[in-house]
Amino acid sequence: MRQMTMEELALPIKGSMRDGPFGSNLKSSHFVDEGIKVIRTQNIKKTGYVDQNVAYITPEKAEELARYEFIPGDLVIAKLGVDPGVAAVIPDSCGSGIIPADVVRFRGNPAIIDHHYLARFLNSPKVKLQIQQRSRGSTRTRVNLTALKDILINVPSLKEQREIVIILDKADEIKLVTNKAKKLRLILVQSIFVDMFGDPESNPKKWNKIALNQLCSFDRKTVQPENIIANTNYIGLVDIEKETGEILNIQNVEHGELKSSKFKFNENSILYGKLRPYLNKVALPDFEGICSTDIIPIQPIKSKSNKTFISYLMKSKCFVKFAERRSSGANLPRISPKKLEKYMAICPPIELQNRFADIVKSVEKLLDTHYLAEENVLSITQEMLT
C-alpha cells in the first residue's frame, strides 16, 4: 500500500486545499440570521457534518468570499478546537457555503482518493498522532494548513477505499444498535431487580438488612511494583464505563512498568470506583489482575451473596446517595472501604440472588451476536486502515 501526502492527493489545481479568509475579512459581526452558510469547527465532527448552530452571511458577502466556497462532496477539516484535524464530507443536504479561517476545504483527485475514505483515515488514531505532533498552542490547540499538507495517508486502490467505507458505515450502525441494546439491558435488569427485591431503600419486601462487610470481604492486598510479573492484566478507573460497567480497556503491564502498588482482583471480584468523578463505577471482571488503588476490589461471600446481585444493589439510587454523602476530600472526594462496608444492605435468600444472576445472564446472551459482529467488523477495518 502506498503512502501519499494530503498535498499530493489534492487536485493539481490552485486552491484545491485552502483555508478560509483572514480573520478581519470574515468576523462574527458579518453574521446574519439567514443567508449563505458558514461552516465552523463546531459543525465538523467525526460522525460527519452537524447542521446545528450554523452561521450565515449575506449573499453579497459570500460573493466577495467566493474563492472560499464549499460545495456538497468537499472535505472540510477543522484546524482548531478540542479535536484539531477532525474531518467530514459535506453532505448534499447541506448545500454550499463559505469556510472561515479555522476550516480547511479539500478537493482531492477523484482518480486517487475517495473523500469518505479520507475523512475516516484523518479521524483514525494513526493520523491523530501525526496531527498532535504538528499542532501548536497551549490553551487552544491548532494545526495549520502547511502541516496538514504534509500529513501522510495510506492510499489503497479506490475499490478498497470504498469497501473500507462500506464496512466502517456498517460498523457504526452495529455500534449504535449495540449501545442502545446495552442501555436497554441495564434498564430491563434494574426493573427485574426491583420486581424481585423491591426498592432497597424502602424495602417493601421486609428483607433483613445487614452491613455490607457481612456479605462481602473488602480485599486490601496490594502488589508492589517490583513484584508485578510480565503481561499482568491492569485496569484503571478510566477503563470502566460508568453507566454499564463495561470494561473498555485491559492493559498488559510489564515488570517495573508501574511505579506504585496496586490492588489484586480475580474473576469473583466486584470492582468499585471510589474516586469522583468516577465514583460508583461498578464492574464484574471475568479474569484476574491488578487495578488502580482508586478501585476497591470487593469479594462477595458466596454462601451469603451473589456478585451480580451485589453489583446491581450498588447501582441503586440509595447506594449511590450513600456513597456520595460519605465521600470526602477537598480536591478529589472519595469514599474509603471502611465507610463503604458500613452500608446496610438488603439480604434476600442466596437462592433468590442466584436466580436473579441467571436471569441477567440470559438477558446478556441476547447481545452476544451484536458484540461479536461489532468486534469482527472493527478489527477488520482497523487492519485495513493501518
C-alpha positions as CSV (number, residue, x, y, z in Angstrom):
1,M,0.0,0.0,0.0
2,R,1.4,3.4,-1.0
3,Q,1.5,6.5,1.2
4,M,0.9,10.0,-0.1
5,T,0.7,13.4,1.5
6,M,-2.5,15.4,1.5
7,E,-1.0,17.8,-0.9
8,E,-0.2,15.0,-3.3
9,L,-3.8,13.7,-3.1
10,A,-5.3,17.1,-3.9
11,L,-6.4,18.1,-7.3
12,P,-3.5,19.5,-9.3
13,I,-5.1,23.0,-9.5
14,K,-4.7,26.1,-7.4
15,G,-6.9,26.3,-4.3
16,S,-7.7,22.6,-4.1
17,M,-6.5,22.7,-0.5
18,R,-7.3,26.0,1.1
19,D,-8.2,27.5,4.5
20,G,-10.6,30.3,5.0
21,P,-10.2,34.1,4.7
22,F,-8.0,36.1,7.1
23,G,-10.0,36.9,10.3
24,S,-10.8,40.6,9.5
25,N,-12.4,39.5,6.2
26,L,-14.9,37.3,8.0
27,K,-15.8,38.2,11.5
28,S,-18.8,37.4,13.7
29,S,-20.1,40.9,13.1
30,H,-20.7,39.8,9.5
31,F,-23.1,37.0,10.6
32,V,-26.8,37.5,9.9
33,D,-30.0,35.5,10.8
34,E,-30.3,33.8,7.3
35,G,-28.4,33.7,4.0
36,I,-25.4,31.7,2.9
37,K,-24.0,29.1,5.4
38,V,-20.6,29.5,7.1
39,I,-19.3,26.1,8.3
40,R,-17.4,26.5,11.6
41,T,-15.3,24.0,13.6
42,Q,-18.3,23.1,15.8
43,N,-20.1,21.8,12.7
44,I,-17.4,19.3,11.9
45,K,-17.4,16.0,13.9
46,K,-16.0,12.5,13.5
47,T,-19.6,11.4,12.8
48,G,-19.9,13.9,10.0
49,Y,-21.3,17.4,9.3
50,V,-23.6,18.6,12.1
51,D,-26.3,21.0,10.9
52,Q,-26.7,22.9,14.3
53,N,-25.7,26.5,15.3
54,V,-24.9,27.3,11.7
55,A,-23.7,30.8,11.0
56,Y,-24.9,32.8,7.9
57,I,-23.7,35.7,5.9
58,T,-25.4,37.8,3.2
59,P,-25.2,36.7,-0.5
60,E,-23.2,39.9,-1.2
61,K,-20.6,38.9,1.4
62,A,-20.5,35.4,0.1
63,E,-19.8,36.6,-3.4
64,E,-16.9,38.7,-2.0
65,L,-15.5,35.5,-0.5
66,A,-16.3,33.2,-3.4
67,R,-12.8,31.7,-3.5
68,Y,-13.5,30.1,-0.1
69,E,-16.8,28.4,-1.2
70,F,-17.5,24.8,-0.3
71,I,-20.0,22.6,-2.1
72,P,-21.5,19.1,-1.4
73,G,-18.9,16.4,-1.6
74,D,-16.0,18.7,-0.5
75,L,-14.0,17.5,2.5
76,V,-13.7,20.0,5.4
77,I,-11.1,19.9,8.2
78,A,-11.1,21.8,11.5
79,K,-7.8,23.5,12.2
80,L,-8.7,24.5,15.8
81,G,-10.7,23.1,18.7
82,V,-10.8,20.2,21.1
83,D,-10.0,17.8,18.2
84,P,-7.9,19.7,15.6
85,G,-7.7,17.8,12.3
86,V,-11.2,16.3,12.6
87,A,-12.7,15.9,9.1
88,A,-16.1,15.5,7.5
89,V,-17.6,15.3,4.0
90,I,-20.2,18.0,3.1
91,P,-23.5,16.2,2.5
92,D,-25.9,17.1,-0.3
93,S,-28.4,18.3,2.3
94,C,-26.0,21.0,3.5
95,G,-25.7,22.8,0.1
96,S,-23.0,25.3,-0.5
97,G,-21.4,28.0,1.7
98,I,-18.2,29.6,2.9
99,I,-15.4,28.3,5.1
100,P,-13.9,30.6,7.8
101,A,-10.2,30.9,8.8
102,D,-10.2,27.9,11.1
103,V,-11.5,25.4,8.5
104,V,-9.7,23.9,5.5
105,R,-11.5,22.9,2.3
106,F,-10.0,19.9,0.5
107,R,-10.8,18.8,-3.0
108,G,-9.0,15.5,-3.8
109,N,-8.1,13.9,-7.1
110,P,-11.0,11.5,-7.7
111,A,-8.7,9.2,-9.7
112,I,-6.7,8.6,-6.5
113,I,-8.7,9.3,-3.4
114,D,-12.3,8.9,-2.1
115,H,-13.3,11.8,0.2
116,H,-15.3,9.5,2.6
117,Y,-12.3,7.2,3.0
118,L,-10.0,10.1,3.6
119,A,-12.3,11.6,6.3
120,R,-12.3,8.2,8.0
121,F,-8.5,8.0,7.8
122,L,-8.0,11.5,9.0
123,N,-10.2,10.7,12.0
124,S,-8.3,7.5,12.8
125,P,-5.9,7.3,15.8
126,K,-2.9,6.8,13.5
127,V,-3.4,10.2,11.9
128,K,-4.4,11.9,15.1
129,L,-0.9,11.2,16.4
130,Q,0.6,12.9,13.3
131,I,-1.7,15.9,13.8
132,Q,-0.8,16.2,17.5
133,Q,2.9,16.2,16.7
134,R,2.3,19.1,14.2
135,S,-0.2,21.1,16.4
136,R,0.7,24.2,18.3
137,G,-0.8,26.1,21.2
138,S,-1.2,25.5,25.0
139,T,-4.8,26.6,25.6
140,R,-6.3,26.4,22.0
141,T,-4.5,23.7,20.0
142,R,-4.2,24.5,16.4
143,V,-2.9,22.8,13.2
144,N,-2.0,25.0,10.3
145,L,-2.6,24.4,6.6
146,T,1.1,23.7,5.9
147,A,1.2,21.0,8.5
148,L,-2.0,19.4,7.1
149,K,-0.5,19.3,3.6
150,D,2.3,17.1,4.9
151,I,0.1,14.5,6.7
152,L,0.8,11.0,5.3
153,I,-2.2,9.0,4.1
154,N,-2.4,5.3,3.4
155,V,-3.8,5.0,-0.1
156,P,-5.1,1.6,-1.2
157,S,-6.9,1.3,-4.5
158,L,-10.2,3.2,-4.9
159,K,-12.1,-0.1,-4.9
160,E,-10.5,-1.0,-1.5
161,Q,-11.2,2.5,-0.2
162,R,-14.9,2.3,-1.0
163,E,-15.0,-1.2,0.6
164,I,-13.5,0.1,3.8
165,V,-16.0,3.0,3.9
166,I,-18.9,0.5,3.5
167,I,-17.6,-1.7,6.3
168,L,-17.0,1.3,8.6
169,D,-20.5,2.6,8.0
170,K,-21.8,-0.9,8.9
171,A,-19.7,-0.9,12.0
172,D,-21.2,2.4,13.0
173,E,-24.7,1.0,12.6
174,I,-23.8,-2.1,14.6
175,K,-22.2,0.1,17.3
176,L,-25.3,2.3,17.5
177,V,-27.6,-0.7,17.9
178,T,-25.3,-2.3,20.4
179,N,-25.1,0.8,22.6
180,K,-28.9,1.1,22.6
181,A,-29.1,-2.5,23.5
182,K,-26.7,-2.1,26.4
183,K,-28.7,0.8,27.8
184,L,-32.0,-1.1,27.3
185,R,-30.4,-4.1,29.0
186,L,-29.5,-2.0,32.0
187,I,-33.0,-0.6,32.3
188,L,-34.5,-4.0,31.9
189,V,-32.3,-5.7,34.5
190,Q,-32.8,-2.8,37.0
191,S,-36.6,-3.3,36.5
192,I,-36.2,-7.0,37.2
193,F,-34.2,-6.2,40.3
194,V,-36.9,-4.0,41.7
195,D,-39.6,-6.6,40.8
196,M,-37.7,-9.4,42.6
197,F,-36.3,-7.5,45.6
198,G,-38.2,-4.2,45.8
199,D,-36.6,-0.8,46.3
200,P,-33.6,-1.3,48.6
201,E,-34.3,2.0,50.5
202,S,-37.9,1.5,51.4
203,N,-37.5,-2.3,51.5
204,P,-41.2,-3.2,50.9
205,K,-40.4,-6.9,51.0
206,K,-39.0,-6.6,54.5
207,W,-35.7,-8.3,53.8
208,N,-33.2,-8.4,56.7
209,K,-30.6,-5.6,56.5
210,I,-27.0,-6.2,57.4
211,A,-23.8,-4.3,57.0
212,L,-22.1,-4.9,53.6
213,N,-19.0,-6.2,55.2
214,Q,-21.1,-9.2,56.5
215,L,-22.0,-10.0,52.8
216,C,-18.6,-9.2,51.3
217,S,-15.0,-9.0,52.2
218,F,-13.0,-5.9,51.2
219,D,-9.7,-7.2,49.9
220,R,-6.8,-4.7,50.5
221,K,-4.0,-6.9,49.3
222,T,-1.6,-4.9,47.2
223,V,1.1,-5.8,44.8
224,Q,4.4,-3.8,44.9
225,P,5.8,-2.7,41.5
226,E,8.8,-4.9,41.8
227,N,6.6,-8.0,42.2
228,I,4.4,-7.4,39.1
229,I,5.1,-10.1,36.6
230,A,5.1,-9.7,32.8
231,N,1.9,-9.4,30.9
232,T,-0.2,-8.8,34.0
233,N,-3.8,-7.5,33.3
234,Y,-4.2,-4.0,34.7
235,I,-7.4,-1.9,34.9
236,G,-7.6,1.8,35.8
237,L,-10.7,3.8,36.6
238,V,-10.9,5.3,33.1
239,D,-11.0,1.8,31.7
240,I,-14.5,1.2,33.2
241,E,-17.7,2.6,31.5
242,K,-19.7,4.3,34.3
243,E,-23.2,3.6,33.1
244,T,-23.0,0.0,32.0
245,G,-19.9,-1.2,34.0
246,E,-18.3,-2.5,30.8
247,I,-14.5,-2.9,30.9
248,L,-13.5,-0.9,27.9
249,N,-9.7,-1.5,28.0
250,I,-7.4,-4.1,29.6
251,Q,-3.8,-3.0,29.7
252,N,-1.0,-5.5,29.8
253,V,1.9,-4.2,32.0
254,E,5.4,-5.5,32.3
255,H,7.7,-5.9,35.3
256,G,8.8,-2.5,36.6
257,E,6.4,-0.6,34.3
258,L,4.2,0.7,37.2
259,K,5.6,2.9,39.8
260,S,3.2,2.4,42.7
261,S,1.4,-0.5,44.4
262,K,-1.9,-1.9,43.0
263,F,-4.8,-3.9,44.3
264,K,-5.2,-7.5,43.3
265,F,-8.6,-8.8,41.9
266,N,-9.9,-12.0,40.4
267,E,-12.9,-13.3,38.4
268,N,-15.0,-13.4,41.6
269,S,-14.4,-9.7,42.4
270,I,-16.6,-6.7,42.1
271,L,-14.6,-3.6,41.1
272,Y,-15.9,-0.4,42.6
273,G,-14.7,3.1,41.7
274,K,-14.2,5.1,44.9
275,L,-12.9,8.4,43.4
276,R,-15.0,11.3,42.0
277,P,-15.9,11.9,39.2
278,Y,-15.7,8.1,38.7
279,L,-17.4,7.3,42.0
280,N,-19.9,4.4,41.7
281,K,-18.4,2.7,38.7
282,V,-19.1,-1.0,39.1
283,A,-17.6,-3.7,37.0
284,L,-17.5,-7.5,37.1
285,P,-14.3,-8.9,35.6
286,D,-14.1,-12.4,34.3
287,F,-10.3,-12.6,34.7
288,E,-7.7,-11.9,37.4
289,G,-5.2,-9.0,37.5
290,I,-4.4,-5.8,39.3
291,C,-6.1,-2.4,39.5
292,S,-5.6,1.2,40.5
293,T,-5.9,1.8,44.2
294,D,-8.8,4.2,43.3
295,I,-10.7,1.0,42.7
296,I,-11.9,-1.1,45.6
297,P,-12.0,-4.9,44.9
298,I,-14.9,-6.5,46.8
299,Q,-15.3,-10.2,47.2
300,P,-18.9,-11.5,47.9
301,I,-19.1,-14.3,50.4
302,K,-20.6,-17.0,48.3
303,S,-22.8,-18.5,51.0
304,K,-24.4,-15.2,51.6
305,S,-24.3,-13.1,48.5
306,N,-24.1,-13.3,44.7
307,K,-21.7,-10.8,42.9
308,T,-24.3,-10.0,40.2
309,F,-26.9,-9.2,42.9
310,I,-24.4,-7.0,44.9
311,S,-23.3,-5.2,41.7
312,Y,-26.9,-4.1,40.9
313,L,-27.5,-3.2,44.5
314,M,-24.5,-0.9,44.2
315,K,-26.2,0.7,41.1
316,S,-29.4,1.5,43.1
317,K,-30.2,5.1,43.9
318,C,-30.0,4.7,47.6
319,F,-26.5,3.1,47.4
320,V,-25.3,5.9,45.1
321,K,-26.6,8.5,47.5
322,F,-25.0,6.7,50.5
323,A,-21.6,6.7,48.7
324,E,-21.8,10.3,47.6
325,R,-22.8,11.6,51.1
326,R,-19.9,9.8,52.7
327,S,-17.2,10.7,50.2
328,S,-14.8,13.3,51.4
329,G,-11.7,15.2,50.3
330,A,-11.0,18.8,49.2
331,N,-9.9,18.3,45.6
332,L,-11.0,14.8,44.6
333,P,-13.6,13.4,47.0
334,R,-13.5,9.7,47.6
335,I,-15.1,7.1,49.8
336,S,-13.0,4.7,51.9
337,P,-13.6,1.0,52.1
338,K,-14.3,1.4,55.9
339,K,-17.2,3.7,55.1
340,L,-18.4,1.6,52.2
341,E,-18.6,-1.6,54.2
342,K,-20.9,0.0,56.7
343,Y,-23.7,0.3,54.1
344,M,-26.8,-1.5,55.4
345,A,-27.8,-3.9,52.6
346,I,-30.9,-5.9,52.0
347,C,-30.2,-9.6,52.3
348,P,-32.6,-11.8,50.3
349,P,-32.1,-15.6,50.3
350,I,-29.0,-16.6,48.4
351,E,-31.2,-18.9,46.2
352,L,-33.2,-15.8,45.0
353,Q,-30.0,-13.8,44.4
354,N,-28.6,-16.7,42.3
355,R,-31.9,-16.8,40.3
356,F,-31.5,-13.1,39.6
357,A,-28.0,-13.7,38.3
358,D,-29.2,-16.5,36.0
359,I,-31.8,-14.1,34.5
360,V,-29.2,-11.4,34.0
361,K,-27.1,-14.0,32.1
362,S,-30.0,-14.8,29.9
363,V,-30.5,-11.1,29.1
364,E,-26.8,-10.7,28.3
365,K,-26.9,-13.6,25.8
366,L,-29.3,-11.6,23.7
367,L,-26.5,-9.2,22.9
368,D,-23.8,-11.7,22.1
369,T,-24.5,-11.5,18.3
370,H,-24.2,-7.7,18.3
371,Y,-20.9,-7.8,20.3
372,L,-19.4,-10.5,18.1
373,A,-20.4,-8.6,14.9
374,E,-19.1,-5.3,16.2
375,E,-15.7,-6.8,17.3
376,N,-15.2,-8.6,14.0
377,V,-16.1,-5.5,11.9
378,L,-13.9,-3.1,13.9
379,S,-10.9,-5.5,13.9
380,I,-11.1,-5.9,10.2
381,T,-11.3,-2.2,9.5
382,Q,-8.6,-1.4,11.9
383,E,-6.3,-3.7,9.9
384,M,-7.4,-2.0,6.7
385,L,-6.6,1.5,8.0
386,T,-3.1,0.5,9.3
